[in-house]
Amino acid sequence: MKQNPVQKIVNVPPSKTDPNGSYTGKPRDKDEVPVQDADDL
């Protein structure tokens, strides 16, 4: 089944270079909430 463009973005796994999910919004620990700080603005 072919995914639409939105599904492709949503289904991307967490990034190894962003383990806390601050940039991607997808932390490796599913219970952790990403935190935005001043340098993310």
C-alpha positions as a printed NumPy array, in Angstrom:
array([[ 0.   ,  0.   ,  0.   ],
       [ 1.39 ,  3.41 , -0.966],
       [ 1.596,  6.012,  1.822],
       [ 0.485,  9.573,  1.255],
       [ 3.035, 12.356,  2.008],
       [ 1.62 , 13.066,  5.485],
       [ 1.83 ,  9.39 ,  6.512],
       [ 5.469,  9.267,  5.355],
       [ 6.339, 12.157,  7.683],
       [ 4.32 , 10.863, 10.644],
       [ 5.77 ,  7.342, 10.347],
       [ 9.426,  8.437, 10.498],
       [11.025,  6.803, 13.553],
       [12.778,  8.833, 16.294],
       [16.191, 10.206, 15.308],
       [19.405,  8.807, 16.817],
       [20.861, 12.331, 16.661],
       [17.883, 13.832, 18.531],
       [17.264, 11.333, 21.365],
       [15.246, 13.803, 23.482],
       [13.038, 14.803, 20.573],
       [13.638, 18.534, 21.063],
       [14.142, 19.128, 17.331],
       [12.039, 16.422, 15.701],
       [ 9.314, 16.145, 18.326],
       [ 9.814, 12.36 , 18.464],
       [11.799, 11.296, 21.538],
       [13.151,  7.725, 21.675],
       [11.428,  7.24 , 25.047],
       [ 7.724,  7.293, 24.113],
       [ 6.768,  8.631, 27.553],
       [ 9.146, 11.617, 27.381],
       [ 7.725, 14.976, 26.336],
       [ 9.925, 17.047, 23.969],
       [11.115, 20.313, 25.501],
       [11.517, 23.499, 23.499],
       [14.072, 25.994, 24.734],
       [15.318, 29.393, 23.545],
       [17.675, 28.055, 20.868],
       [14.796, 26.155, 19.238],
       [12.913, 29.353, 18.425]])
